[in-house]
Amino acid sequence: MPVWVGTSGWQYGDWAGAFYPPRMPRRKWLLHYAARFS
């Protein structure tokens, strides 16, 4: 049985520099998130 992992959202400013690279534009956050979660 496959397991799908994710969060309740992806536009959290607190994640900049921790999950998202420090200078990544917000418009690229969803692509970055989707590449790492199911």
Backbone atoms as SQL, in Angstrom:
CREATE TABLE atoms (id INTEGER PRIMARY KEY, chain TEXT, resi INTEGER, resn TEXT, atom TEXT, x REAL, y REAL, z REAL);
INSERT INTO atoms VALUES
  (1, 'A', 1, 'MET', 'N', 0.845, -1.173, 0.000),
  (2, 'A', 1, 'MET', 'CA', 0.000, 0.000, 0.000),
  (3, 'A', 1, 'MET', 'C', 0.895, 1.243, 0.000),
  (4, 'A', 2, 'PRO', 'N', 0.700, 2.157, -0.953),
  (5, 'A', 2, 'PRO', 'CA', 1.511, 3.381, -0.989),
  (6, 'A', 2, 'PRO', 'C', 1.177, 4.314, 0.172),
  (7, 'A', 3, 'VAL', 'N', 2.171, 5.036, 0.596),
  (8, 'A', 3, 'VAL', 'CA', 2.001, 6.037, 1.651),
  (9, 'A', 3, 'VAL', 'C', 2.283, 7.405, 1.038),
  (10, 'A', 4, 'TRP', 'N', 1.350, 8.328, 1.212),
  (11, 'A', 4, 'TRP', 'CA', 1.495, 9.688, 0.683),
  (12, 'A', 4, 'TRP', 'C', 1.814, 10.627, 1.836),
  (13, 'A', 5, 'VAL', 'N', 2.839, 11.439, 1.664),
  (14, 'A', 5, 'VAL', 'CA', 3.284, 12.352, 2.716),
  (15, 'A', 5, 'VAL', 'C', 3.178, 13.783, 2.211),
  (16, 'A', 6, 'GLY', 'N', 2.719, 14.668, 3.073),
  (17, 'A', 6, 'GLY', 'CA', 2.620, 16.080, 2.724),
  (18, 'A', 6, 'GLY', 'C', 2.306, 16.899, 3.962),
  (19, 'A', 7, 'THR', 'N', 1.975, 18.147, 3.764),
  (20, 'A', 7, 'THR', 'CA', 1.603, 19.038, 4.861),
  (21, 'A', 7, 'THR', 'C', 0.278, 19.704, 4.511),
  (22, 'A', 8, 'SER', 'N', -0.240, 20.490, 5.419),
  (23, 'A', 8, 'SER', 'CA', -1.522, 21.158, 5.171),
  (24, 'A', 8, 'SER', 'C', -1.379, 22.404, 4.295),
  (25, 'A', 9, 'GLY', 'N', -0.173, 22.767, 3.950),
  (26, 'A', 9, 'GLY', 'CA', 0.064, 23.934, 3.108),
  (27, 'A', 9, 'GLY', 'C', 1.525, 24.012, 2.715),
  (28, 'A', 10, 'TRP', 'N', 1.860, 25.023, 1.921),
  (29, 'A', 10, 'TRP', 'CA', 3.239, 25.148, 1.455),
  (30, 'A', 10, 'TRP', 'C', 3.746, 26.583, 1.447),
  (31, 'A', 11, 'GLN', 'N', 2.893, 27.567, 1.711),
  (32, 'A', 11, 'GLN', 'CA', 3.313, 28.974, 1.672),
  (33, 'A', 11, 'GLN', 'C', 3.540, 29.532, 3.069),
  (34, 'A', 12, 'TYR', 'N', 4.459, 28.965, 3.785),
  (35, 'A', 12, 'TYR', 'CA', 4.763, 29.430, 5.137),
  (36, 'A', 12, 'TYR', 'C', 6.068, 30.225, 5.106),
  (37, 'A', 13, 'GLY', 'N', 5.980, 31.498, 5.388),
  (38, 'A', 13, 'GLY', 'CA', 7.161, 32.356, 5.362),
  (39, 'A', 13, 'GLY', 'C', 8.269, 31.878, 6.279),
  (40, 'A', 14, 'ASP', 'N', 7.894, 31.236, 7.383),
  (41, 'A', 14, 'ASP', 'CA', 8.890, 30.721, 8.332),
  (42, 'A', 14, 'ASP', 'C', 9.748, 29.605, 7.732),
  (43, 'A', 15, 'TRP', 'N', 9.288, 29.017, 6.659),
  (44, 'A', 15, 'TRP', 'CA', 10.037, 27.928, 6.025),
  (45, 'A', 15, 'TRP', 'C', 11.166, 28.441, 5.137),
  (46, 'A', 16, 'ALA', 'N', 11.146, 29.724, 4.791),
  (47, 'A', 16, 'ALA', 'CA', 12.205, 30.297, 3.948),
  (48, 'A', 16, 'ALA', 'C', 13.531, 30.202, 4.687),
  (49, 'A', 17, 'GLY', 'N', 14.510, 29.617, 4.045),
  (50, 'A', 17, 'GLY', 'CA', 15.815, 29.447, 4.661),
  (51, 'A', 17, 'GLY', 'C', 15.946, 28.149, 5.439),
  (52, 'A', 18, 'ALA', 'N', 14.823, 27.559, 5.845),
  (53, 'A', 18, 'ALA', 'CA', 14.850, 26.275, 6.556),
  (54, 'A', 18, 'ALA', 'C', 14.504, 25.135, 5.592),
  (55, 'A', 19, 'PHE', 'N', 13.371, 25.241, 4.936),
  (56, 'A', 19, 'PHE', 'CA', 12.955, 24.232, 3.953),
  (57, 'A', 19, 'PHE', 'C', 13.228, 24.724, 2.533),
  (58, 'A', 20, 'TYR', 'N', 12.889, 25.969, 2.269),
  (59, 'A', 20, 'TYR', 'CA', 13.151, 26.565, 0.954),
  (60, 'A', 20, 'TYR', 'C', 14.514, 27.239, 0.992),
  (61, 'A', 21, 'PRO', 'N', 15.282, 27.157, -0.098),
  (62, 'A', 21, 'PRO', 'CA', 16.560, 27.865, -0.132),
  (63, 'A', 21, 'PRO', 'C', 16.355, 29.359, 0.172),
  (64, 'A', 22, 'PRO', 'N', 17.298, 29.983, 0.845),
  (65, 'A', 22, 'PRO', 'CA', 17.135, 31.367, 1.321),
  (66, 'A', 22, 'PRO', 'C', 16.686, 32.388, 0.280),
  (67, 'A', 23, 'ARG', 'N', 17.194, 32.329, -0.928),
  (68, 'A', 23, 'ARG', 'CA', 16.848, 33.345, -1.933),
  (69, 'A', 23, 'ARG', 'C', 15.893, 32.829, -3.010),
  (70, 'A', 24, 'MET', 'N', 15.259, 31.699, -2.761),
  (71, 'A', 24, 'MET', 'CA', 14.308, 31.165, -3.749),
  (72, 'A', 24, 'MET', 'C', 13.073, 32.056, -3.802),
  (73, 'A', 25, 'PRO', 'N', 12.654, 32.490, -4.999),
  (74, 'A', 25, 'PRO', 'CA', 11.440, 33.311, -5.109),
  (75, 'A', 25, 'PRO', 'C', 10.203, 32.507, -4.692),
  (76, 'A', 26, 'ARG', 'N', 9.258, 33.181, -4.065),
  (77, 'A', 26, 'ARG', 'CA', 8.029, 32.513, -3.607),
  (78, 'A', 26, 'ARG', 'C', 7.305, 31.796, -4.745),
  (79, 'A', 27, 'ARG', 'N', 7.397, 32.321, -5.949),
  (80, 'A', 27, 'ARG', 'CA', 6.686, 31.696, -7.077),
  (81, 'A', 27, 'ARG', 'C', 7.219, 30.296, -7.380),
  (82, 'A', 28, 'LYS', 'N', 8.387, 29.938, -6.873),
  (83, 'A', 28, 'LYS', 'CA', 8.966, 28.611, -7.105),
  (84, 'A', 28, 'LYS', 'C', 8.772, 27.665, -5.917),
  (85, 'A', 29, 'TRP', 'N', 8.166, 28.155, -4.851),
  (86, 'A', 29, 'TRP', 'CA', 8.007, 27.328, -3.656),
  (87, 'A', 29, 'TRP', 'C', 7.187, 26.070, -3.904),
  (88, 'A', 30, 'LEU', 'N', 6.083, 26.179, -4.630),
  (89, 'A', 30, 'LEU', 'CA', 5.233, 25.010, -4.855),
  (90, 'A', 30, 'LEU', 'C', 5.990, 23.933, -5.631),
  (91, 'A', 31, 'LEU', 'N', 6.739, 24.313, -6.630),
  (92, 'A', 31, 'LEU', 'CA', 7.530, 23.351, -7.394),
  (93, 'A', 31, 'LEU', 'C', 8.547, 22.655, -6.489),
  (94, 'A', 32, 'HIS', 'N', 9.220, 23.413, -5.648),
  (95, 'A', 32, 'HIS', 'CA', 10.200, 22.864, -4.705),
  (96, 'A', 32, 'HIS', 'C', 9.519, 21.903, -3.736),
  (97, 'A', 33, 'TYR', 'N', 8.393, 22.309, -3.190),
  (98, 'A', 33, 'TYR', 'CA', 7.621, 21.483, -2.257),
  (99, 'A', 33, 'TYR', 'C', 7.184, 20.177, -2.928),
  (100, 'A', 34, 'ALA', 'N', 6.604, 20.285, -4.119),
  (101, 'A', 34, 'ALA', 'CA', 6.070, 19.118, -4.826),
  (102, 'A', 34, 'ALA', 'C', 7.160, 18.111, -5.191),
  (103, 'A', 35, 'ALA', 'N', 8.368, 18.576, -5.403),
  (104, 'A', 35, 'ALA', 'CA', 9.468, 17.677, -5.742),
  (105, 'A', 35, 'ALA', 'C', 9.924, 16.852, -4.540),
  (106, 'A', 36, 'ARG', 'N', 9.533, 17.275, -3.333),
  (107, 'A', 36, 'ARG', 'CA', 9.996, 16.601, -2.127),
  (108, 'A', 36, 'ARG', 'C', 8.921, 15.814, -1.390),
  (109, 'A', 37, 'PHE', 'N', 7.667, 16.126, -1.625),
  (110, 'A', 37, 'PHE', 'CA', 6.559, 15.419, -0.984),
  (111, 'A', 37, 'PHE', 'C', 5.704, 14.746, -2.045),
  (112, 'A', 38, 'SER', 'N', 4.960, 13.750, -1.623),
  (113, 'A', 38, 'SER', 'CA', 4.081, 12.992, -2.531),
  (114, 'A', 38, 'SER', 'C', 2.909, 13.838, -2.966);
